[in-house]
Amino acid sequence: MKMSKVTESAEGAETDQVGWPSAYATGTQQAPSPLSKHLLGLNIAHGFVYAAAIVLLGTFLAPLWHYNFTAPLYPEYPQGLPLTIYINHVGGRINLINGLNHYIGMAKINESDFHVLYVMPWLVALLCGTGLVVATWSRDRLWPLVAWLGAFSAIGLALLGDFYWWLYTYGNNLNPHAAIRIAPFTPRLLGSYTILGTFHVMTWPGLGGIAMMASFGLGFLALAAEWLTRPASRRPFTRSVLSTNQHSPLKSIAAAS
């Protein structure tokens, strides 16, 4: 009886060793290969780019930026006078805000003055379309994603610079014959400030502006995922370093010794 039990247990042990890989028999798993890590990084990167293109569509559905003016001249508006900037038009209590700005000699706000609103929808649509192209057909190439992020950065900085120039022009070209004389100033792009200790202005990004920033952040995460999982020999900036090290005199001396 004892011998049969030993034989059965031995046979069972052999069966376990034959039927299961050694990694499961020892309770450990083999580390993933660089190729599998890189394929996983590519899938994650493409998913991030798809998400970035979809999130960017939010700029067509929500405001990009908000301004709110509070003044004692309009007590019937205790919540303030809103000025909302969308991707293709400007909304809010523009006429009342123009009447308020008239006291300090600021020019009227007209939607036609925002020239960037005529081209912004096309630029954002271009970024959405090219983002989908990069996510679908870039495969294992890194340069399409880098080019897309570069174009995204250039367009974003150009739009932000145009908006800042508009603020600078409106705040520094004041009518010298206005009822209230104040020193020229540049309205803030973000935050809150007070004019003459009476007119309070607050500005912050809308959901559309946040969507644009989030889209760029997702694109940057895609680049990081693809770069960090790419084998060192396939990174553009490390190929020259590796080739130089392979033919370096120090490596030859070490191999000879």
LOLO-845331 format. One line per 5 residues: number of its first residue (from 1); their letters; for each residue x, y, z of N, C-alpha, C. Coordinates in nm, 2 decimals, always signed. Atoms other than C-alpha are relative to their C-alpha. Layout:
<pts>
NUM) a) X Y Z X Y Z X Y Z  ...
</pts>
This chain:
<pts>
1) mkmsk) +0.08 -0.12 +0.00 +0.00 +0.00 +0.00 +0.08 +0.13 +0.00  -0.08 -0.12 +0.00 +0.27 +0.24 +0.08 +0.07 +0.02 -0.13  -0.07 -0.01 +0.13 +0.46 +0.16 -0.24 -0.09 +0.06 -0.10  +0.09 -0.05 +0.10 +0.15 +0.22 -0.45 -0.03 +0.15 +0.02  +0.02 -0.14 -0.03 +0.09 +0.56 -0.28 +0.12 +0.08 -0.05
6) vtesa) -0.11 -0.07 +0.04 +0.44 +0.66 -0.35 +0.01 +0.01 -0.15  +0.00 +0.00 +0.14 +0.41 +0.55 -0.71 -0.10 +0.09 -0.06  +0.10 -0.09 +0.05 +0.09 +0.73 -0.76 +0.04 +0.15 +0.02  -0.04 -0.14 -0.02 +0.23 +1.05 -0.61 +0.11 +0.04 -0.09  -0.11 -0.03 +0.09 +0.54 +1.02 -0.82 -0.06 +0.02 -0.14
11) egaet) +0.06 -0.02 +0.13 +0.33 +0.97 -1.13 -0.08 +0.13 -0.02  +0.07 -0.13 +0.00 +0.11 +1.26 -1.04 +0.10 +0.12 -0.01  -0.10 -0.11 +0.02 +0.42 +1.48 -1.00 +0.06 +0.00 -0.14  -0.05 +0.00 +0.14 +0.55 +1.36 -1.34 -0.10 +0.06 -0.09  +0.10 -0.05 +0.08 +0.22 +1.44 -1.49 -0.01 +0.15 +0.01
16) dqvgw) +0.00 -0.15 -0.02 +0.22 +1.79 -1.34 +0.12 +0.06 -0.07  -0.12 -0.06 +0.06 +0.57 +1.85 -1.46 +0.00 +0.00 -0.16  +0.01 +0.01 +0.14 +0.49 +1.73 -1.81 -0.11 +0.08 -0.06  +0.12 -0.07 +0.06 +0.15 +1.89 -1.85 +0.00 +0.15 +0.02  +0.00 -0.14 -0.02 +0.24 +2.24 -1.72 +0.14 +0.06 -0.03
21) psaya) -0.13 -0.06 +0.02 +0.52 +2.48 -1.82 +0.07 +0.02 +0.14  -0.08 -0.02 -0.12 +0.80 +2.53 -1.57 -0.03 +0.13 +0.07  +0.03 -0.13 -0.07 +0.69 +2.89 -1.51 -0.12 -0.02 +0.10  +0.11 +0.03 -0.09 +0.36 +2.76 -1.36 +0.04 -0.09 +0.12  -0.04 +0.09 -0.11 +0.53 +2.48 -1.17 +0.08 +0.07 +0.11
26) tgtqq) -0.08 -0.07 -0.10 +0.77 +2.72 -1.00 -0.08 +0.12 +0.06  +0.08 -0.11 -0.05 +0.49 +2.98 -0.94 +0.05 +0.14 -0.05  -0.05 -0.13 +0.05 +0.67 +3.25 -1.14 -0.03 +0.01 -0.15  +0.03 -0.02 +0.14 +0.60 +3.40 -1.48 +0.12 +0.07 -0.07  -0.11 -0.06 +0.07 +0.85 +3.49 -1.75 -0.03 +0.15 -0.03
31) apspl) +0.02 -0.14 +0.03 +0.91 +3.86 -1.81 -0.04 +0.02 -0.15  +0.04 -0.02 +0.14 +0.74 +4.00 -2.13 +0.12 +0.05 -0.08  -0.11 -0.03 +0.09 +0.97 +4.04 -2.43 -0.01 +0.15 -0.04  +0.00 -0.14 +0.05 +1.07 +4.39 -2.56 -0.10 +0.02 -0.11  +0.09 -0.01 +0.11 +0.86 +4.32 -2.87 -0.15 +0.01 +0.05
36) skhll) +0.14 +0.00 -0.05 +0.54 +4.24 -2.67 -0.02 +0.14 +0.08  +0.02 -0.13 -0.07 +0.60 +4.56 -2.45 -0.02 +0.11 -0.11  +0.01 -0.11 +0.10 +0.64 +4.77 -2.77 -0.14 -0.01 -0.06  +0.14 +0.02 +0.06 +0.32 +4.62 -2.92 -0.11 +0.06 +0.09  +0.10 -0.06 -0.10 +0.13 +4.71 -2.60 +0.01 +0.15 +0.00
41) glnia) -0.02 -0.15 +0.01 +0.28 +5.06 -2.61 -0.06 +0.06 -0.12  +0.06 -0.05 +0.12 +0.17 +5.10 -2.97 -0.15 +0.01 +0.01  +0.15 +0.00 -0.01 -0.19 +5.00 -2.89 -0.05 +0.11 +0.10  +0.04 -0.10 -0.09 -0.20 +5.23 -2.59 +0.01 +0.14 -0.07  -0.03 -0.13 +0.07 -0.05 +5.52 -2.80 -0.11 +0.03 -0.10
46) hgfvy) +0.11 -0.02 +0.10 -0.31 +5.47 -3.08 -0.13 +0.03 +0.07  +0.12 -0.03 -0.07 -0.59 +5.46 -2.83 +0.00 +0.14 +0.06  -0.01 -0.14 -0.05 -0.47 +5.79 -2.67 -0.03 +0.10 -0.12  +0.02 -0.09 +0.11 -0.46 +5.95 -3.02 -0.15 +0.00 -0.04  +0.14 +0.00 +0.03 -0.81 +5.83 -3.10 -0.08 +0.08 +0.10
51) aaaiv) +0.07 -0.08 -0.11 -0.93 +5.97 -2.76 +0.03 +0.15 -0.02  -0.03 -0.14 +0.02 -0.75 +6.30 -2.83 -0.08 +0.06 -0.11  +0.08 -0.05 +0.11 -0.92 +6.34 -3.17 -0.15 +0.02 +0.04  +0.14 +0.00 -0.04 -1.26 +6.26 -3.02 -0.03 +0.12 +0.10  +0.02 -0.10 -0.10 -1.22 +6.49 -2.72 +0.01 +0.14 -0.06
56) llgtf) -0.02 -0.13 +0.07 -1.11 +6.77 -2.95 -0.13 +0.05 -0.06  +0.13 -0.04 +0.05 -1.46 +6.77 -3.10 -0.08 +0.07 +0.10  +0.07 -0.08 -0.10 -1.58 +6.91 -2.77 +0.01 +0.15 -0.02  -0.01 -0.14 +0.02 -1.46 +7.25 -2.88 -0.11 +0.05 -0.09  +0.11 -0.04 +0.08 -1.75 +7.26 -3.13 -0.13 +0.00 +0.08
61) laplw) +0.12 +0.01 -0.08 -2.00 +7.19 -2.85 -0.01 +0.09 +0.12  -0.01 -0.07 -0.12 -1.89 +7.40 -2.56 +0.08 +0.13 -0.01  -0.07 -0.12 +0.01 -1.76 +7.75 -2.50 +0.15 -0.02 +0.03  -0.15 +0.01 -0.02 -1.38 +7.81 -2.52 +0.04 +0.08 +0.12  -0.05 -0.09 -0.10 -1.35 +8.10 -2.28 -0.12 +0.08 +0.06
66) hynft) +0.10 -0.08 -0.07 -1.56 +8.30 -2.03 +0.06 +0.12 +0.06  -0.02 -0.13 -0.07 -1.56 +8.66 -1.91 -0.12 +0.04 +0.07  +0.11 -0.05 -0.07 -1.78 +8.80 -1.65 +0.03 +0.14 +0.06  -0.02 -0.14 -0.04 -1.82 +9.17 -1.57 -0.10 +0.03 +0.11  +0.09 -0.04 -0.11 -1.97 +9.29 -1.24 +0.02 +0.15 +0.03
71) aplyp) -0.01 -0.14 -0.02 -2.05 +9.66 -1.19 -0.12 +0.05 +0.07  +0.12 -0.06 -0.07 -2.27 +9.87 -0.96 -0.09 +0.08 -0.09  +0.09 -0.07 +0.09 -2.41 +10.05 -1.27 -0.11 -0.09 -0.05  +0.10 +0.10 +0.04 -2.61 +9.73 -1.34 -0.04 -0.08 +0.12  +0.04 +0.08 -0.12 -2.76 +9.63 -1.00 -0.11 -0.11 -0.04
76) eypqg) +0.10 +0.10 +0.04 -3.03 +9.43 -1.19 +0.07 -0.13 -0.05  -0.07 +0.12 +0.04 -2.76 +9.18 -1.29 +0.10 -0.03 +0.11  -0.10 +0.03 -0.11 -2.61 +9.07 -0.96 +0.10 -0.11 -0.03  -0.09 +0.10 +0.04 -2.45 +8.77 -1.13 +0.10 +0.05 -0.10  -0.10 -0.05 +0.09 -2.26 +8.99 -1.36 -0.05 +0.00 -0.15
81) lplti) +0.02 -0.01 +0.14 -2.25 +9.05 -1.74 +0.09 -0.10 -0.07  -0.09 +0.10 +0.06 -2.12 +8.74 -1.92 +0.04 +0.03 -0.14  -0.05 +0.00 +0.13 -1.91 +8.74 -2.23 +0.06 -0.14 -0.03  -0.04 +0.14 +0.02 -1.87 +8.39 -2.38 +0.06 -0.01 -0.14  -0.07 +0.02 +0.13 -1.63 +8.30 -2.66 -0.01 -0.14 -0.05
86) yinhv) +0.02 +0.13 +0.06 -1.72 +8.00 -2.88 +0.10 -0.01 -0.11  -0.10 +0.02 +0.10 -1.52 +7.85 -3.16 -0.03 +0.08 -0.12  +0.03 -0.08 +0.13 -1.70 +8.05 -3.43 -0.09 +0.12 +0.03  +0.07 -0.12 -0.03 -1.89 +8.33 -3.25 +0.02 +0.04 +0.15  -0.01 -0.06 -0.13 -1.91 +8.55 -2.94 -0.15 +0.02 +0.05
91) ggrin) +0.14 -0.02 -0.06 -2.22 +8.55 -2.71 +0.01 +0.07 +0.13  +0.00 -0.07 -0.13 -2.33 +8.72 -2.39 -0.07 +0.13 -0.01  +0.05 -0.14 -0.01 -2.44 +9.07 -2.28 +0.09 +0.10 -0.06  -0.11 -0.08 +0.07 -2.22 +9.23 -2.54 -0.04 +0.15 +0.00  +0.04 -0.14 +0.01 -2.43 +9.55 -2.57 +0.02 +0.07 +0.14
96) lingl) -0.02 -0.06 -0.13 -2.43 +9.61 -2.19 +0.15 +0.02 +0.04  -0.14 -0.01 -0.03 -2.06 +9.54 -2.17 +0.06 +0.11 -0.08  -0.05 -0.12 +0.08 -1.99 +9.79 -2.45 -0.04 +0.13 +0.07  +0.04 -0.12 -0.08 -2.19 +10.05 -2.25 +0.08 +0.02 +0.12  -0.09 -0.02 -0.11 -1.98 +9.98 -1.95 +0.14 +0.04 -0.04
101) nhyig) -0.14 -0.03 +0.04 -1.65 +9.99 -2.14 +0.01 +0.14 -0.06  +0.00 -0.14 +0.06 -1.76 +10.32 -2.30 +0.05 +0.10 +0.10  -0.04 -0.10 -0.10 -1.70 +10.50 -1.97 +0.15 +0.01 +0.01  -0.15 -0.01 -0.02 -1.33 +10.42 -1.97 +0.07 +0.01 -0.14  -0.06 -0.03 +0.14 -1.28 +10.48 -2.35 +0.04 -0.12 -0.07
106) makin) -0.03 +0.12 +0.07 -1.26 +10.12 -2.46 -0.09 -0.02 -0.12  +0.08 +0.01 +0.12 -1.37 +10.04 -2.81 -0.11 -0.11 +0.01  +0.11 +0.10 +0.00 -1.69 +9.84 -2.88 +0.05 -0.14 -0.04  -0.04 +0.14 +0.04 -1.66 +9.46 -2.89 -0.10 -0.04 -0.11  +0.08 +0.05 +0.12 -1.78 +9.34 -3.23 +0.05 -0.14 -0.03
111) esdfh) -0.04 +0.14 +0.03 -1.78 +8.97 -3.33 +0.09 +0.00 -0.12  -0.09 -0.01 +0.12 -1.62 +9.08 -3.66 +0.14 +0.03 +0.03  -0.13 -0.03 -0.04 -1.32 +9.19 -3.47 +0.08 -0.12 +0.04  -0.07 +0.13 -0.03 -1.24 +8.83 -3.38 +0.02 -0.07 -0.13  -0.03 +0.06 +0.13 -1.08 +8.74 -3.71 +0.03 -0.15 +0.01
116) vlyvm) -0.04 +0.14 -0.02 -0.96 +8.41 -3.57 -0.12 -0.09 +0.00  +0.12 +0.09 -0.01 -1.32 +8.28 -3.53 -0.04 -0.05 -0.14  +0.03 +0.04 +0.13 -1.34 +8.25 -3.91 +0.08 -0.12 -0.04  -0.09 +0.11 +0.04 -1.05 +8.00 -3.94 +0.01 -0.10 +0.11  -0.02 +0.10 -0.10 -1.06 +7.83 -3.60 -0.08 -0.13 -0.02
121) pwlva) +0.07 +0.13 +0.03 -1.33 +7.57 -3.69 +0.07 -0.08 -0.10  -0.07 +0.08 +0.10 -1.13 +7.47 -3.99 +0.13 -0.06 +0.05  -0.12 +0.05 -0.06 -0.81 +7.44 -3.80 -0.03 -0.12 +0.10  +0.03 +0.11 -0.10 -0.97 +7.23 -3.52 -0.05 -0.13 -0.08  +0.04 +0.11 +0.08 -1.14 +7.01 -3.78 +0.12 -0.07 -0.07
126) llcgt) -0.12 +0.06 +0.06 -0.81 +6.96 -3.95 +0.08 -0.08 +0.10  -0.07 +0.08 -0.11 -0.65 +6.85 -3.62 -0.07 -0.13 +0.03  +0.07 +0.12 -0.02 -0.93 +6.61 -3.56 +0.02 -0.11 -0.11  -0.01 +0.10 +0.11 -0.91 +6.45 -3.90 +0.14 -0.06 -0.01  -0.13 +0.06 +0.01 -0.53 +6.42 -3.91 +0.03 -0.08 +0.13
131) glvva) -0.02 +0.09 -0.12 -0.54 +6.28 -3.55 -0.05 -0.14 -0.03  +0.05 +0.13 +0.03 -0.76 +6.00 -3.67 +0.08 -0.07 -0.10  -0.09 +0.06 +0.10 -0.53 +5.94 -3.97 +0.13 -0.05 +0.07  -0.12 +0.04 -0.07 -0.23 +5.92 -3.74 -0.03 -0.13 +0.09  +0.03 +0.11 -0.08 -0.40 +5.68 -3.50 -0.03 -0.13 -0.08
136) twsrd) +0.04 +0.12 +0.08 -0.52 +5.45 -3.78 +0.12 -0.05 -0.09  -0.10 +0.05 +0.10 -0.23 +5.44 -4.03 +0.15 +0.03 +0.03  -0.14 -0.02 -0.03 +0.09 +5.55 -3.85 +0.08 -0.12 +0.03  -0.06 +0.13 -0.03 +0.16 +5.19 -3.75 +0.11 +0.02 +0.10  -0.12 +0.00 -0.09 +0.51 +5.17 -3.60 +0.09 +0.12 -0.02
141) rlwpl) -0.08 -0.12 +0.03 +0.63 +5.51 -3.73 -0.03 +0.11 +0.11  +0.02 -0.10 -0.11 +0.69 +5.78 -3.47 -0.02 +0.14 -0.05  +0.00 -0.14 +0.05 +0.72 +6.09 -3.69 -0.14 +0.05 -0.03  +0.13 -0.06 +0.02 +0.35 +6.12 -3.78 -0.06 +0.06 +0.13  +0.05 -0.05 -0.13 +0.26 +6.16 -3.41 +0.07 +0.12 +0.04
146) vawlg) -0.08 -0.12 -0.03 +0.55 +6.40 -3.36 -0.05 +0.12 -0.08  +0.05 -0.11 +0.09 +0.43 +6.61 -3.66 -0.14 +0.05 +0.04  +0.14 -0.04 -0.05 +0.07 +6.61 -3.53 +0.01 +0.08 +0.12  -0.01 -0.08 -0.12 +0.17 +6.73 -3.19 +0.07 +0.13 -0.03  -0.06 -0.12 +0.04 +0.39 +6.99 -3.35 -0.10 +0.10 -0.06
151) afsai) +0.10 -0.08 +0.06 +0.11 +7.12 -3.56 -0.10 +0.05 +0.10  +0.09 -0.03 -0.11 -0.12 +7.11 -3.26 +0.06 +0.12 +0.09  -0.07 -0.10 -0.08 +0.13 +7.32 -3.06 +0.00 +0.13 -0.07  +0.00 -0.12 +0.08 +0.17 +7.57 -3.34 -0.13 +0.07 -0.01  +0.13 -0.06 +0.01 -0.20 +7.62 -3.39 -0.05 +0.05 +0.13
156) glall) +0.05 -0.05 -0.13 -0.27 +7.65 -3.02 +0.07 +0.12 +0.04  -0.08 -0.13 -0.04 +0.01 +7.91 -2.96 -0.05 +0.11 -0.09  +0.04 -0.10 +0.09 -0.11 +8.10 -3.27 -0.14 +0.06 +0.05  +0.13 -0.04 -0.05 -0.47 +8.11 -3.14 +0.01 +0.08 +0.13  -0.02 -0.07 -0.13 -0.36 +8.21 -2.79 +0.07 +0.13 -0.02
161) gdfyw) -0.07 -0.13 +0.03 -0.13 +8.48 -2.93 -0.09 +0.10 -0.06  +0.10 -0.09 +0.06 -0.41 +8.62 -3.14 -0.10 +0.06 +0.10  +0.09 -0.04 -0.11 -0.64 +8.63 -2.84 +0.07 +0.11 +0.09  -0.07 -0.10 -0.09 -0.38 +8.81 -2.63 +0.02 +0.13 -0.07  -0.02 -0.12 +0.08 -0.31 +9.06 -2.91 -0.13 +0.08 +0.00
166) wlyty) +0.13 -0.07 +0.00 -0.69 +9.14 -2.92 -0.02 +0.06 +0.14  +0.01 -0.06 -0.13 -0.68 +9.20 -2.54 +0.09 +0.12 +0.01  -0.09 -0.11 -0.01 -0.38 +9.42 -2.57 -0.05 +0.12 -0.07  +0.05 -0.11 +0.09 -0.53 +9.63 -2.85 -0.12 +0.07 +0.07  +0.12 -0.06 -0.06 -0.86 +9.68 -2.66 +0.04 +0.08 +0.13
171) gnnln) -0.04 -0.06 -0.12 -0.69 +9.77 -2.34 +0.09 +0.12 +0.00  -0.10 -0.10 +0.02 -0.42 +10.00 -2.47 -0.04 +0.11 -0.09  +0.05 -0.11 +0.10 -0.61 +10.20 -2.74 -0.13 +0.06 +0.06  +0.11 -0.06 -0.07 -0.83 +10.39 -2.50 -0.03 +0.14 -0.06  +0.04 -0.13 +0.04 -1.03 +10.70 -2.60 +0.05 +0.11 +0.10
176) phaai) -0.05 -0.10 -0.10 -0.85 +11.00 -2.44 -0.11 +0.10 +0.04  +0.11 -0.09 -0.04 -1.18 +11.19 -2.42 -0.11 -0.07 +0.07  +0.10 +0.08 -0.08 -1.36 +10.92 -2.22 -0.04 +0.07 +0.13  +0.05 -0.07 -0.12 -1.57 +11.02 -1.92 +0.10 -0.04 +0.12  -0.09 +0.05 -0.11 -1.33 +10.82 -1.69 +0.14 -0.03 -0.07
181) riapf) -0.14 +0.02 +0.06 -0.95 +10.85 -1.77 +0.07 -0.10 +0.09  -0.08 +0.09 -0.07 -0.75 +10.55 -1.67 +0.13 -0.03 -0.09  -0.12 +0.04 +0.07 -0.40 +10.43 -1.77 -0.02 -0.12 -0.09  +0.02 +0.12 +0.09 -0.38 +10.19 -2.06 +0.04 -0.13 +0.08  -0.02 +0.13 -0.07 -0.38 +9.82 -1.95 -0.03 -0.11 -0.09
186) tprll) +0.04 +0.12 +0.08 -0.40 +9.47 -2.09 -0.08 -0.09 +0.09  +0.08 +0.09 -0.08 -0.69 +9.27 -1.96 +0.06 -0.14 +0.01  -0.07 +0.13 -0.03 -0.59 +8.94 -1.81 -0.07 -0.11 -0.08  +0.05 +0.11 +0.07 -0.63 +8.62 -2.00 -0.06 -0.11 +0.09  +0.05 +0.09 -0.10 -0.70 +8.42 -1.68 +0.01 +0.06 +0.14
191) gsyti) +0.00 -0.05 -0.14 -0.80 +8.51 -1.33 -0.10 +0.11 +0.02  +0.10 -0.11 -0.03 -0.98 +8.81 -1.18 +0.08 +0.13 +0.02  -0.06 -0.13 -0.03 -0.90 +9.18 -1.16 -0.11 +0.11 +0.01  +0.10 -0.11 -0.03 -1.07 +9.51 -1.07 +0.05 +0.13 -0.07  -0.03 -0.13 +0.07 -1.08 +9.84 -1.27 -0.06 +0.11 +0.08
196) lgtfh) +0.04 -0.12 -0.07 -1.10 +10.16 -1.07 -0.06 -0.04 +0.14  +0.05 +0.05 -0.13 -1.18 +9.95 -0.76 -0.15 -0.02 +0.00  +0.14 +0.02 +0.01 -1.54 +9.92 -0.89 -0.04 -0.11 -0.10  +0.04 +0.10 +0.10 -1.56 +9.71 -1.21 +0.08 -0.12 +0.02  -0.06 +0.13 -0.03 -1.48 +9.35 -1.13 -0.01 -0.09 -0.12
201) vmtwp) +0.00 +0.09 +0.12 -1.38 +9.12 -1.41 +0.06 -0.14 +0.04  -0.05 +0.14 -0.03 -1.33 +8.74 -1.39 +0.00 -0.08 -0.13  -0.01 +0.07 +0.12 -1.21 +8.52 -1.67 +0.06 -0.14 +0.03  -0.05 +0.14 -0.02 -1.16 +8.14 -1.70 -0.04 -0.08 -0.12  +0.03 +0.09 +0.12 -1.16 +7.86 -1.97 -0.13 -0.07 +0.01
206) glggi) +0.13 +0.07 +0.00 -1.48 +7.70 -2.07 +0.03 -0.15 -0.03  -0.02 +0.14 +0.02 -1.53 +7.33 -2.13 +0.06 -0.03 -0.14  -0.07 +0.02 +0.13 -1.43 +7.37 -2.50 +0.15 +0.02 +0.01  -0.14 -0.02 -0.01 -1.10 +7.52 -2.40 +0.07 -0.11 +0.08  -0.06 +0.11 -0.08 -1.04 +7.25 -2.14 +0.01 -0.13 -0.09
211) ammas) -0.01 +0.11 +0.10 -1.12 +6.99 -2.41 +0.12 +0.01 -0.09  -0.11 -0.02 +0.09 -0.86 +7.14 -2.63 +0.13 -0.03 +0.07  -0.11 +0.03 -0.08 -0.60 +7.12 -2.35 +0.02 -0.14 +0.03  +0.00 +0.14 -0.03 -0.70 +6.77 -2.26 +0.04 -0.08 -0.12  -0.03 +0.07 +0.12 -0.67 +6.66 -2.62 +0.15 +0.00 -0.03
216) fglgf) -0.15 -0.01 +0.02 -0.31 +6.79 -2.64 +0.07 -0.09 +0.10  -0.06 +0.09 -0.10 -0.23 +6.61 -2.31 -0.01 -0.14 -0.04  +0.01 +0.14 +0.05 -0.36 +6.28 -2.45 +0.10 -0.03 -0.11  -0.10 +0.02 +0.10 -0.14 +6.33 -2.75 +0.14 -0.02 +0.05  -0.13 +0.01 -0.07 +0.16 +6.38 -2.53 +0.01 -0.13 +0.07
221) lalaa) +0.00 +0.13 -0.07 +0.07 +6.07 -2.33 +0.02 -0.11 -0.11  -0.02 +0.09 +0.11 +0.05 +5.88 -2.66 +0.15 -0.01 -0.04  -0.14 +0.00 +0.04 +0.40 +5.99 -2.76 +0.09 -0.06 +0.11  -0.08 +0.06 -0.11 +0.54 +5.90 -2.41 -0.02 -0.15 +0.00  +0.02 +0.15 +0.00 +0.38 +5.55 -2.43 +0.07 -0.07 -0.11
226) ewltr) -0.07 +0.06 +0.11 +0.52 +5.48 -2.77 +0.15 +0.01 +0.01  -0.14 -0.02 -0.02 +0.86 +5.62 -2.69 +0.06 -0.09 +0.10  -0.05 +0.07 -0.11 +0.91 +5.45 -2.36 +0.00 -0.15 -0.02  +0.00 +0.14 +0.03 +0.82 +5.11 -2.49 +0.07 -0.04 -0.13  -0.07 +0.02 +0.12 +1.02 +5.14 -2.81 +0.14 -0.05 +0.04
231) pasrr) -0.13 +0.05 -0.03 +1.34 +4.93 -2.81 +0.11 +0.11 -0.02  -0.10 -0.11 +0.01 +1.65 +5.15 -2.76 +0.06 +0.01 -0.14  -0.06 +0.00 +0.13 +1.79 +5.04 -3.10 -0.09 +0.07 -0.11  +0.09 -0.06 +0.09 +1.48 +5.19 -3.27 -0.03 +0.14 +0.03  +0.02 -0.14 -0.04 +1.48 +5.53 -3.10 +0.09 +0.08 -0.09
236) pftrs) -0.08 -0.08 +0.09 +1.59 +5.79 -3.35 +0.12 +0.07 +0.06  -0.11 -0.08 -0.06 +1.81 +5.98 -3.11 +0.10 -0.09 +0.07  -0.10 +0.09 -0.06 +1.99 +5.67 -2.98 +0.06 -0.09 -0.10  -0.06 +0.08 +0.10 +2.07 +5.49 -3.30 +0.15 +0.04 -0.02  -0.13 -0.05 +0.02 +2.37 +5.71 -3.36 +0.09 -0.02 +0.12
241) vlstn) -0.08 +0.02 -0.12 +2.49 +5.67 -3.00 +0.04 -0.15 +0.01  -0.03 +0.14 +0.00 +2.46 +5.29 -3.02 +0.11 -0.04 -0.11  -0.10 +0.03 +0.10 +2.65 +5.28 -3.35 +0.14 +0.05 +0.03  -0.13 -0.05 -0.04 +2.92 +5.50 -3.21 +0.07 -0.08 +0.10  -0.05 +0.09 -0.10 +2.96 +5.28 -2.91 +0.05 -0.13 -0.05
246) qhspl) -0.04 +0.13 +0.05 +2.99 +4.97 -3.12 +0.14 +0.01 -0.07  -0.13 -0.02 +0.06 +3.29 +5.12 -3.30 +0.10 +0.08 +0.08  -0.09 -0.08 -0.09 +3.45 +5.30 -3.01 +0.13 -0.07 +0.03  -0.13 +0.06 -0.03 +3.82 +5.24 -2.93 -0.01 -0.07 +0.14  +0.01 +0.06 -0.13 +3.73 +5.16 -2.57 -0.06 -0.14 +0.00
251) ksiaa) +0.06 +0.13 +0.01 +3.50 +4.88 -2.67 +0.09 -0.10 -0.07  -0.09 +0.09 +0.07 +3.77 +4.73 -2.90 +0.11 -0.05 +0.10  -0.11 +0.03 -0.10 +4.03 +4.74 -2.62 -0.06 -0.10 +0.10  +0.06 +0.08 -0.09 +3.78 +4.58 -2.38 -0.02 -0.14 -0.06  +0.02 +0.13 +0.07 +3.70 +4.30 -2.63 +0.13 -0.08 -0.01
256) as) -0.13 +0.07 +0.02 +4.07 +4.23 -2.69 +0.06 -0.05 +0.13  -0.05 +0.05 -0.13 +4.15 +4.20 -2.32 -0.09 -0.11 +0.05
</pts>
